[in-house]
Amino acid sequence: MPSPFVSTSRRFYWVSAFIALLNASLNDNANAARTDGKAVTSASSVLLSDALTNMAEKSGVNILFRRQDVTGLKTQPVAGNLPVEEAVRHMLRGTHLTVRRDESGALVISPPASGLGVPTATTKTANSQTAKKKAFRKSEEITVSGNKVSDTTTKRHTVQIMDTLSAEQIRTIPDTTVVEAARRIVGVSVMPSTDDNHADNSMQNVTIRGLDAAYNLVTIDGAQLASADNSYRGAKLDMVPSSMLGELQVLKTLDAYNDPQGLGGQLNLVTKNAFKLGNSNDVQVLGGWNSLAGSVASKENKNWRASGTISRVFGKDKRFGFVLSGDYQEIHTAQHAILPGDTTGDGWVYYPSSGTSASNQTTNIDASTGSAVPVRVQDYAFDDTYRRYGLSGKLQYKVTDRLHLSFFTGYYHEEDQEVRYEALAMPSGIWQQGANGQTGHFTTGQYQFGTTVQPDVRHTWFFNGKLHYDITDAMQLDLLASDSIARDHQGRFMYKYNTGMNETTNKAQYQSPYGYSYNVRNGAPTIAFNDPAAANDTENYQPRYWRDYNFNVDNTVRFLRADWKWRLGHGFWVGLGANQTLTHVRNSETYNQWIPAGTEAASLIGNMSDVLMNKTISIQSAPGETFYLIDPDKAFAKLKNNKSLFKSTDTTSTTKPAYYHLQESITATYFQTGWQNRYVTLQGGFRWDHTRVGIGNFNGVTENSSTDWIYQTRNSGYDYYLPSVIGILNLTPAMKVRAAFTESAGRPDYGQYGAATSTTFDGATVNISQGNPNLKPRNAYNYDLDYEWYPTTDTLLSVGLFYKDIHNEIYDRTSYGVTSMNGTLYPTVVSEPLNASGAGLRGVEFQFLKEKMAFLPGPLKNLGISFNATFLQGFYELEMDDGSQRRINGLQNQPGHMYNASLFYSTPKFEARVAYNRVGKSLYSASGTASWQDIWMQERDQIDLQVGYRFLKWATVTGQVQNLTASGYQTRMGRHFNLIQNSHPVGRSVWIGLRFQPDF
């Protein structure tokens, strides 16, 4: 016998699909589902049964009613983003009907006196099964009480190809920053710092579809966030607290609406919405420790994290909303790394035959045969303290049902107080091969100990204001203004003591006791000095230099945009808009160096034993030797209290070229149009992007051995006309195929534009990093094909194919040569950005999600699983020093594959998750001198755990384990990519804490 109830999710599929997709195409910023809580009541009446049907299809909520109860009734339908139950109450105004929710989550509509109960088990089952099979489902609505959002909501209903993490998902994965959380998204990988002078203990860079931070823009609610870094446009995402996020969106296709800066994609941080959270409080406090903290010099090993969000809805008719979010982290870490390849890979040389003079290493660096010989055997040990805090506030105001305003502001602060300890062996004399290619001996050498104090302080401010106005039921206007300021100050105070110092020339002499024998095992060298006792005697180390570097970046981004959209009827719509971005960047570097004033002054300054800490550790690369730790306070006191014993050197040639001032103006307009019917969605448009850049810096003009530094300015500019076409084919109510062709651009990074030059000299090797004022912007033609299946509201299966045809790819080339410093020739490593003649990338993305395994018996039905995999294959053409072209099989920081797998269990009281992440091998840097000097980041696996138990209605205890297997980072180089360039451990972190959600 037919059920007396009608499950509206069974009917009017195509009409509902049209409405849902149309709303998705007219959303805010990233064309995602609107999040402003707006509701619009149409002036025209429709049948109540039809309105309820459309509402159910759009929301995915099962709405149950009897035909006889609604026959003949009409209503004004509600469109927008009110919670479904509240929207239904609007529809029922003026009728005799009421609505309530049953235990299955369905909305039941009945007359108040009918005594209508929960549908019978038979009815519920039939409706549920029918809904699972036939409904065009959207995820459970976001109510004002802040219920959990399904993973598939935005992805399913946006026109673009996009993947997301909701605030609830970010909370339930064991990650400390937004960067760490982002790696859980298909097609996304993350990287630690690419500066080997710093500890690799935190994720800083996000790579989208194999294209790193240089390619991808970071926005907050659609407005660009300023970057506290001169090396890339993508803002330092690890500074942004996750407590402010309502959703993290990764846009993988950019239509005409979006800024084209995003060859890989864009990261859009959607802030929390008070009208969705309602009156709520959420505070979490955790304490923990890292397994390596306290293992070097510092004894600090206790870590702290705290975050909280308060939301309020107030005023007449609850038209005001306010969200306040805060975050604080203090994390102590320690690492002991080996760096035989040095920061730029010049620590290995192939010698062709035994008996070669070590002084000829620059000529043998190109050798393609012979033995790999370590010529820079180095230990680094780090003590690091991160302190991050941020505060965000958002005020929302529904002036009328048609006019909405919002204001958001945030301040984000990061301090990285790092101390680096160094032990470095460098050979000379004659190289003699050992019994095999893995062993050998140098007759002379030198040894160094040093300490570097390198604090880094970053500040970022962000503000935006938004206005949304529904001019008519079919026409809307959006205005956005934002201002963002980022500042970065890095210090680097260095102290160095050396064997064999000639204090007259301030040069180190190579001596027989410090020559060494070596043995290479699994790509890592260990050495044994000719005279181990001499290497362990602190009195053999004399003062070499005191150096003070200061790097400063100021970046301001101001942004305005206006967007107008009009639904024309019959499935047609148009949209157009304009925006203006003004960017100012100042980059500067100061460098001061002091050395002993002479032999007598050096004697009065004293040897290394005067400035050592009480604690020592072992040297990994020289077993049996002592790793002496120079106390930076004692070393600084030597300079402060004995200035007459030191003399300063001229550092103008380093500081002057490093300065630049950049002003960039981007003016853009776009037009988009679209059409939909019950089978197809089509959207097309084009964007005109007009960029003008003015750059000022100092250029050295040398005449008669005298160099004058002249401030010069230059201008450049370019225009792009960027098309985009996106189509969606609805195969079934739960299955769709997307296809897209888009063109995106990649403006050079600020440092690449500015042609800033940074020169560092450690007494043995000159490292020069310089910009290239002749760079062209990169651009790409992007082809995408994506299949998605949503068999139920909590299940997703998708497969995506993409190809990127990239032109004028920008890459960092490393080349080797010699430079004269103070009249002496030294090996030199030069790194600079260049345009490649061609590049490309293709990939496959696969993901599967099942939030609840309802088919399993008993408690097992609360199990869930997610898995995603990405496979990438890229290339680019590199110009070598001799002018020849070489194809590199991989883009910089592009892994060959990425995997994520997660098994989780969730009930109202208990939740647990184990998460696995794997990132394949990726290109770290490419050499313009020899292919064996390319450096590759090795594959890495990480396992994380999280459990939570709600012991009170408003309190939950939480435990986390990050990096369970203590996996570290390693880069390799060489003819067979078997030589370690850097091996950096990362400890295991454990966290225990409480989450409070009081209701007051």
N, C-alpha and C positions, 0 to 999 in steps of 0.2 A: 504494500500500500504506500503511495507517495507520501513523503513527509509534508506536514502542513506548513513547514517553514521554507522560506526561500533563502538560500545562501547566495548573496549578491555577487560573490566572487566567481559564480558560475556563468555570469551573463555579461553582455555588452562589452566583450573583450576589446574589440577593435576601437570602439569609441573611447574607452578608457585608456588604451595604449596611446591613441592620438593625443589625448589631453596630457597624460603623464610626460610624453616625450616633448610636447610643445613647451610645457613648463620647464622641463630640463634644459631646453635650448635657450630659454630666456632667463637663466639664473644669474646669480651674482658672481662676478670675477671669473672663476674657472668654469663657468657654465655648469656648476654643480647644483644640487638641490638647494633652494633658497633656505636661509637659516634665520630670517628676521622675524619669524612668527606672525607674518601678516595674513589677514583674511579679508577677502573682498566678497561682498554679497552682490550678486547680479540683480539688475532691475527687473529682468524678465523671469516669470515663473515657469517652472518645469514640473513634471510629475515627480512626486516625492520618491517613488520607487526607482525612477531613473537616476535622480540625484544621489540616492543612497548606493545604488549600484556603481556609479562612477567613483564615489568616494571610496568604496571598498576596493575597487580595482586599482586606484591610485595609491592607496595606503597599504594594501595587502592584508588588512584586518578583515576577518570574517564578520559580516553584519547579518544577523538573523531576524526575520520578521514574517508575519503571516500576511498572505495576499489580501485577505478581507480587511485587515487593519489599515492598509494604506491605499486601498482602491479609491480613486477619485481625488486624493489629496495632492495639493501642489505646494511648492516651496520656492524660496530663492536660494539657489545652490551657493555653497561657500567654496572659494578657491584660495589656495595659499598654504600656509604651514601651521595653522592651529593644530594642536593635538586632535586626533581623529574624534575622540569622544566629545570634546568641546565643539568641534565643527558639526557633529551630528546633532548636538543639542540646539545649535543655531538653526539647523534645518527643521527641527521639530517644533520651533516656536509657533504658537498659534494653533497647534494641533492638540489632541487629547493624549498624545503618545509620550512615553518616557523611555529612557535608555539606561541600561546598566550593563556591566561587564560580568560574564560568568567566569568560572575557574579556568576554563580553557583559553581565555583571552578574547573570546568572541564578544561582540556587542549585541545585546538582545533588546529589541524594540517591542513594546507591548503597551496596551492600555493600562492605566494605573490600577484599575479595579479588577483586571482580568485574572489576577493571580497567576499570570504566566510564569512558570518556573523555568528552570534550566532545561533545555531540550533533552529528550530522552537519550540514553546511551546510543540507541540505534540511530537517532537523528544526528547526534553529534558526530558519530563515526562516519556516517554517510557524507555529511557535509565536509568533514575534514579530508576524507579520501578524495572527494570530488575537487576540493580546493587544491590539493596537492597536485592533482593531475591536470587541472584545466586553468587554474587561476593565473592571470598575468600579475605576478605578485611583486609588490614593493615591500621593503622590510617593515617591521613593526614601527609605528610612528614614534617620534621623539616627543615624549610628554613633558609637561613643565616640571615634573618631579625628577627628570633626568634618568629615565630608564635606559638600559643598555641598547646601543645601536648595533644593528647587524652589520657585518662586514661588507655586504654587497649593496647597500643603499645608494651611495653616490655613484659607484662604478656602474651600476645597472642603468641608472636614469640620466646620466650625463650623455651628451652627444659625443664628446671627445673620448679618446682612450685614456683611462685614468685608473689609478689604484690608490687606496687610502688606508689610513689607520685612524680609528676613532679614539677619542679620549679614553674610553673604557678599555679599548684594546691596549693602548700605550700603558695604562695603569697595570694591566695584568701580565705584562711581559717584563722580565728581569733586566731592565736597561736603565742607566742613570741619566742619559741625555737623549734629546730628540734624534741626534745622529745615530746613536746605537739602535734606537727603535726603528729608524728608517730602513735598516738592512733587512728587516723582516718582510719587506714589500718585494714582490716579484720584480726582477729587472734592476734592483738596486743593490749596490755594494758600498761599503764604507772603507776608508783608509785612515791610518794614523798620520801624524805629521810626516811630511816628506823631507824634513830637515833632520839629517842624522846627527847634528850637533845637539839635538834635543831628544828627550826620552820619548819612545813610541808607546806611551802608556794610556793614550786616550784617542778615541776616534774623532777626527776633525773634518774629514772631507766626504762628501756624498757623490757617488758615481751613479748616473742614471743610464741604463742600457749601454754600459761600457764607456761613457763619456764623462769625464771628471768634472770637478767643481768649476773649472775654467769655462765650461760650456753651459752651465745651468744657473738660472736666476733663482734667488730666494725672495719670496714676497710674503707679506702679512696682509691677509684680507685683500690680496690683489695688488698691493703697493710695495715697491722695491725696498728692501732693507739694506742700509748702508753696510759696507764691508770694512771691518777693522783690520784690513790686511791689504798690502799693496800688490800682492801676487795674484789675486783673482777677484772677480766680481761677486762670485757666490759668497754671501755673508757667512761668517763663522756660526754655523748652526748649533754647535755645542754650547754657545752662550745662551741660547734661547731656552727658558724654562718650559718644561712640558706641562706645568700646571695651568698655563694660559691657553692651551690648545683644546679646541673642540674637535678638530680633525686635522690630520696631516695629509695633504693631497699631493700626489705625484702625477703631474700632467705629462703624458707621453706624446700626444699630438697637440700642436699649437695652432688654433685657428686664427682668423684675422683679428679677433678680439684681443689676443694676447701679444705682449711684447715678444718679438721673434728671438730674443736672446735665450736660446735653449735647444741646442742641437741634440742633446740627450733628452731634455725635458725641463720642467720647472717644478720647484717645491713651493707650494702655497700653504701657509700656516693659517688655518681658519680659527679665529679666536672664539672663545666660549660665548654663548648667548644666554642672557639672563631669562628670557622668556621660555627657554627650553629647560633651564635648570630650576626655575622657580625659586622659592625660598629654601636654600640648602646650604650646608656647611660640610666641608670635606678637608680634613687635615691629616697628614701622614708624617711620622717622625721615625727615622731609622738610624741605628748605629751599627758599625761594622769594622772590619779590618781586612787588610790585604796580606797574603801569605809572604810577600817579599818586603813589606814595609818594615823599617828598622834594621835591615840587613847591611846597610852601608855605614853612614856616619850618624844620621839622625835617628833618635830613638822613638820619634813620633810614629804611631801605627794605628791610632784610633780615627775612624772616619765617621762623618755625620751627614745626614741628609734630612731636610724638612721641606715640606711643600704644603700649600693650602689654597683653597678657593672658597670664597663666600659669595653667594648670589642672593639678590633681593629683587622682588617685584613689588612696586608700591605706587602710591598716588591714586587719584580718581580713576576708577575702572582699570586699575593696574596697568597704567599706560607707561610707567617708568620702570626701567630695569637697570640693575647695576651689578657688575661682577668685579671682584677684587681677587687677584691671584698673586701669590708670593712663593719664592723658592730660594733655598740656601743649601749649598754643598761645601763640605770641607773634606778633601780626600788626600791622604798621604800615601805615597808609593815610593818604591826603591827598585832599581834595576842594576844589574851588572852585565854589560854588553861587551861583545868583541867587535872590532871594526877593522879587520885586516884590509878591506878594500878602500878605506877612507870614505869621506862623504861623497866624493865624485868618482870613485872607482880607480884612482891612480895608485892603489896599494899593491897591485900585482903586475909583474912583467914576465914576458916569455923570453928566456935566454936560449939562444940556439946551441951554444956549446960551452963546455966547462972551461974555466979560465978567463971568462969574460970580465972586463973591468966594470964594476958597479956604476962608475961614472958615465958609462955609455947607455944607461937604461933608457934615456929619452930616444935614442936611435933604435933600440931593440923593442920599443913598445909596440911596434907594428908587426913584430914577428908572428907568423902563423904556425910555426913549428917550434919544437923544443920544449923546455920544462917551464911550468908555471912557478914563479918564484915570488914569495911574499917580501915586499920591500918597505912595508909600513905596518908593522905588527902593533896593534893598538887595543888597549882595554879602556872602556868607559864605565864609570859607575855614577849613578844618578840618585840624588835625593830630591823628591819633588812634592810640593804642596799646592794643590788646586783649591782655590776658593772662588765659588761662583754664587752670585745672588741676583735675583731679578724681582721686579715688582711691576705688575700690569693692572690697569683699571679700564673698565669699559662702561660707558653710560649710554643707555638706549632710551628713546622717547618716541612713542606712537602719538604724534601730534593729532592726527585723525586716522581714520581707517585707510586713507590713501597716502598719507605723508608720514614717513618714518625718518628719524635722525639717529645717528650713533657717533660716539666719540671714543676713540681708543688711544691709550698712551702706555708706554712701557719703558723701563730703564733696566739695562742688563749689564752686569759688571763681572769681570773675570780677572783673577790674579793667579799667575803661575810663578811660584817662587821656587826656582830650580837651581840646584848646585850640581855641577858636573866635575867629576874627578877623572884624571887622565894619566895613563902610563903608555909611553910610545917608544918603540925601538925602531931605529932607521939604520940601514947598513951602508957600507962603502967597501973600498978595497977590491978584492978579487972574489968573484963568485965561482965556487967549485961545486960541481954536481956530486951528489952522494951515490949510494948504491943503486938508487932508482930515481925515477922522475919526481918522487914525492919527498925527497930529502936533498939537502945541500948545506953549504957553509959559506959565510962571508968572513973575510979576514979582519975587518974593522967595522966600527959602528959608533953610535951614540945612543943615549937613553935620556928620556925626559919625563918629568912629573909636572902636572899642572892642575890647577883648579879654576873653574869658571863659575862665577855667580851670574845667573842670567834671568833676572825677573822680567816678567811680561805682564803688563797691565792694560786691559782693554775696557772701553766703555762704549755702550751703544744706547742711543735714545731713539724712540720711534713714536710718532703721533700720526693718526689719521682721523679724518672726519668724513662721514658718508651721509648722503641724502638719497632717499628713494621716494619717488612721487608717481602715483598712478594718475596720469592726466585724464584718462578715460578707462573704461573697463578693458580696452584693448591696447592702450598706449601707455608707456612708462618712461620715466627719465631717472637716470642715476648719475650722481655727481660724487667725486672722490677727490680729496686733497690729502697729501701726506708730506711729512718732513722727517728725515732720519739723519742722525749724526753719529759717526763712529770714530773713535780715536784709539790708537794703539801706541804704546810706548814700550819698547824692548831695550833692556840694558844688557850689557855683556862685559863684566869686569874679569880680566884674565890675569892669572899669575903663573909664571913658568920658571922652573929650575932645570938645569941641563948639565950633563957631563961635558968635560972638555971645553969649557968656555974660554974664549980669547976675549978678555974684557976690553982690549984696545979696539978690536973690530966688532965686538958683540956678535961674533960668529962661533958656532959650535964646531970643534974639531973632532974628526972621527979617530977613535983610538982602538987599539987591539983588544983591551979587556971587554969591550962592548960589541965586538963582532959576535956572530952567533951561528950555531947550527940550527936547522929547522926540520920539522917533519909535518907533512900535510896529511891529515886524516879527515875524510868526509868533507873536504874543502876548507877545513879550519887549520891554520898553522899553530904549532907550539914551538917555542924556541928555547935554546940553552945557551947562555952567554959563555964566552971563552973564559971569563973570570966571574963566576956567580957572586963571589964575596964582594968584588968591586961594585957590582951593580946593586948590591944590598947595602952598601955603605953610604949613609946620608951625607957624609962630609965630602963626597965626590961630586955633589950637585951644587952648582953655583947659580946665582940669580941671572936670569936672562931678560925678562921683560915684565912690565906691568902695563896692561892695556885697558882702555875704557871705550867701549862702543855704545852709542845710543842711536836707536832707530825710531823714528816717529812718523806716523801716518795719521792724517786728518781727512775724513771723507764725509761729505754732505750730499745727500740726495733729496731733491724736492720734486714732487710729482703732482700733476693735476690731470684729471680725465673727466670726460662727459660722455654718456652713452644714452642713445634714444632707441627705443624698440617699439614696433607696431605690429600687432597681429591683425592681418588683413581679412581673415576669414577664409573659409574653404581650404584650410591647411597652409595658407601662405603667411609669411611674416618677413619683415625687413628690420635691419638694425644698422646703425652707423654711430660713429663716435670719433673722438680726437683725444690725444693726450700729449703732455709736455713733460719731459724729464730733464732736470738740470743737475749736473754732477760736478762737484769741486773736489779735487784731491791734491793734498800737499804731502810730499814725501821728502824726508831729510835724514841725514846720517852725520853724526859727529864721531870722530875717532881721535883719541889721544894715546900716545905711547911714551912710556918712560923706561929708560934703560940705565944701568949703572954708569956713572960719569967717568969711570976708568978702573984700572986694576986695583988701585988703593981703595976707591969707593966701594968696589965689589967686595973687597975683603972686610970692610967695615959693615956693609950690609949683612954679611954672614952667609953661611951655607944653608941648605934646606932644613937641617936639623932644628933651626931656630923657629920654624913656622909650622911644625907638624902637629896634628891632632894626636891624642893619646891612642886612638883606635887605628888599627891597620886591618886590611883584608888581604886575601890572596889574589895573585895575578893569574887569570885563567890562561892567557897566552904564553906565560913564562912560569910553568910549574916550579915551585920552590922559592920563587922570588916574592918579596914583600911589596904589596901595593900601599905605598905611603900616601896619606891623605893630607894635603896642604890645608891648613886652617885659614880660610879667607880673612877672618878678622885679624889674625896675627900678620898675615902678608900685607894687608892694607895698612896696618900700623907701621910697617917698615917704611912705606912711602910717606905716610902722613907725618911721621915723627922725624924723618931724615931726608927732607926734600933736597938738601944740598948735596946729597950723595947720588942724586939722579939727574939725568938730563932728558929733555923731551925731544922727540923727533918730528920732522915735518910730515904731516899727514894730509896736506891739502889735496894731493892727487887722489885721495880716497874719498874725502868728504864732499868736495865740489861736484864731481860728476854724479854723485848719488842724489842730489837735490833735483826735484822737478815739481812743477805746478801744472795741473791739468784741469781744463774746463771743457766739459762735454755737454752739448745740447742735442736732445733727441726730440724731434717733432714727428708725430705720427697721426694718420687718419685711417679709418677703415670703413669698409662697407660689407655687410653680410646679408644674405637672404636664404630662406629655406622653405621647404614644402613637405608636407606629410600626408600620407593617407594611412589606411589600416595596415598596409604591408611595408611601406617604405618611408624612410626619413632621408631627405637630402638637404645638405647645407653647403653653401659655397660663399666665397668672398675673397677680397684682396686687401692688402695693407700696404700703404706707402710709408716708408720709414726713412726719415731725413736726419742724418747725423753730422754734426760739425764739432771739431775738436781743436782746441788751442792749447799748445804745450810750451812751457818755458823751462829752460834748464841752462846749466853752465857748460860751455864747451872750452876745452883747453887749446890755446894757440901757442905753439912753441916756436920761438925765434931766438937764434944766438944762445941756445941752451937755457933760455928763460921762458917760462910758461905763464901766460896770462889767462885768467879764467873770465870769459865774457858771457854775460847773460844774454841768451838768444831766445826768440820765440818763433814758432812755426805753426802753421794751420793745416788741417787736413779735413776731409769729409767724404761722404759717400751716401748714395741713395739706394734703397731696395724697394722693389715692387714684388710683394710676396703673396702668391695665391694660396688658397686652401680649399679643398673639396673633401667633404666627409659624407658617407652614406651608411645607412643602417637598414638591413633587411630582417624583418621579423619572420623567422621560419615557423615558429609556433608561439603560443603565449609565453613560453618559458625559454625560448631559444632565439638567439639573434646572431647576425654576422655584421661586423663593422668593417668598412674599408675607407682608407683615407690617403690623399696625396696632399702634402703640405711642403712649404719651403720655409726654412728657418735660418737664422743668421747667428754669428758668433763674433761679437766685437772683441778686439784684443783686450787683454787684461790691462789694468792701469799701468803697472810696471812695464809691460811690454810696449805700450804707447809711449810712456814717458822717457824711454831709453835711459833709465837710471842705471848707474854702474856701481857695483859693490865689489870692493877688493879686500880680501883678507889674506894675511901672510902669517904662517905659523913658524917661520924660520927655515922651512925646508921646501914648501910648495906654495906657490901663489895661486889663489883661487879667485877668478874674476867672473862675476855674474853681471851681464849687461843686457839692456833692452835693445830693441830694433825699431827705429822710427819709421822704417819703410814697410812695416807689416801691413798686409791687407786683411780685412775681416774675412773670416771663414763663413761659408754658407753651405747648406745641405738641402738636397731634394729627398724627402722622406716618404717612403711607401709603407703602408700598414694594412694588415689584414688580421682580424680578430674574431674568434668564435667564442660565444658565451652561452652557457646553459645554467638556468636556475630552476632545478626541479622542485625545490621547496624554498621557503623563505630563508633558511639557514644553510643552504647548500649552493656551492658554486663550482663549476668546472669550466675552465677557459683555456684556450690555446691561441697564442698570438705570433704572427710572423712579421718581421720588419726588415727593411733595407734602407740604408742611408748612403747616398752618393754625395760625398763631401768634397768641396773645392776650397783651395787655399787653406788647408788644414794647418794649424799652428802647432809646432812641436818644439821642445827644448833640445837643442843639440849640444853635445859636449865634445870639445876638441882639445888637443894637447899640443903644447909647444914650450917655449922658453921665454922668460921675461927678465929684464935687468932690474934688480933692486939694489940700490946703493952701490952700483958698479959691479955687482955679481950676478951671473946668470943662474936662474932657478927654474926647475920644472914648473909649468903653468897649465892650469886647467881652466878653460874658458867655456862658460855656459851662456847660450843666448837663444832667443826664440826665432824661428824661421818659418816661412810658408812652405808647405810641401806641394809638389806638383799635382798630387792626387791622393785620395784616401777614400775608404769605404768601410762600412760595417753592416753585417747582417746578423740576425739573431732569431731565436725562438724562445718564447715564454710559455710556461705551462703552470697552472695553479689549480689546486683542488682544496675545497673547504667543506667541512661538515661540522657544524657547531654542536649538534646533539645527535647521537646515534639512537634515535627513538625506537629503532627496530630491535635493540638489544634488551634482554630481560633485566628486571630489577634495577639496582643502582647503576648497572653498566650503561643504561640509557643516557646517563649524564656525561659519558665520554664524548670528546670531540677530537678532531684531527684536522690539521692543515699541512699542506705541502706545496712548495713551488720550486721550480727549476728554471734557470735561464742558461742558454748556450749562445755564445758570441764568437764571431770570427771577423776580425778587422785587419786593416793594412793601411800603410801610407808609404809614400816615396820620400826617402831622405836624401838630401844632397850631401855628399862626402866632401872632405877637405880638398880633394883633388878635382872636384867638379862632377864626379860620376854620381849616378843615382843608385840607391840601394832600397829594396822593398823590405819594410819591417812588417812582420806578421803579427800585428797587434797594435792597437792604439795605446797611448800612454795611460796607465792605470785601468786598462780594460782587461778584466779577467776572462779566461776562456769559458768558465762556467761558474754559476752560483746556485747553491741549494739552501732551502729552508724547510725544516720539518718541525712540527710541534704536536705533541699529544697533551691534551688537557682534560681536566675533570672539574665540573662545576655544579654545585648545588647552592641553595640560598645561604648555607652556613659554611661551606668548605669549597675551596678551589685549589687546584694544583696544576702545574704546567712544567713540562720539560721541553726545551727548545734547542734545536741544533742548527748551526749555520756553517756553511762551507763556502770559501771563496777560492777560485782557482788561480793559477799563476798569471801574473800581469806584468806588463812592461813598466819598469820604474823610470829608466832613462835610456836614451839611445846615444851612441857615440858616432861622431862624424869622422873619427879617425880609423877605428877598426871595429868590426862586428863583435869580436869577442869581448869588447868593453861595454856592450849593452848590459844593463843591470835589470834583473827580473825579480819581482816580489814573488816569493814562493807561496804555494797553496797553504791555506790555514783552516783549521776546524775549531769550532767553539761550541761548548755545551753549557746551557744555563738552566737553572731550576728556580721555581717559585712556588710557595705554598701560602695559603691564607685560611684562617679559621675565624669566623664571626662568633665570638663568645657572648656578645651582647648585641642588641638590635642596632646599636650605634658604635660598636667597637669591634675591630678585627685585628688579630695578631698576624704579622707577615714575616716570612723568611725567604731570603734569596741567596743563591750561589751563582756568581758570575764567573765564567771561564773555569768550569769545574776541572778540566784537565790541564790548566795552567799553560795553554798554548801561547807561544810567542810569535814574533815576526822574524823573517829571515829573507834577505836578498842575496842573489848569487849572480855571478858573471863567469866569463871564461869561454874557451872554445866549445866546451860541452856544458856550459852553464853549471859547473860543478864547484866553483870557487866562491866561498862566502865573502860577500861584501860587507854585510852587517847581520849580526845575529843578536836579537834583542828579546829577552824574556819578558813575560807579562804574568803577574801573579794571579792567584785565585782570590776573589773577593767574596766575603760573607756578610750578609746584612740581616738584622733582626729589628723589627719595629712594630709600631701600632698605627692603625688608621682609625680616625674618629669621624663619625658622621652624626653629630648630635642634631636633634630636631628642635630648634628653638628660634 
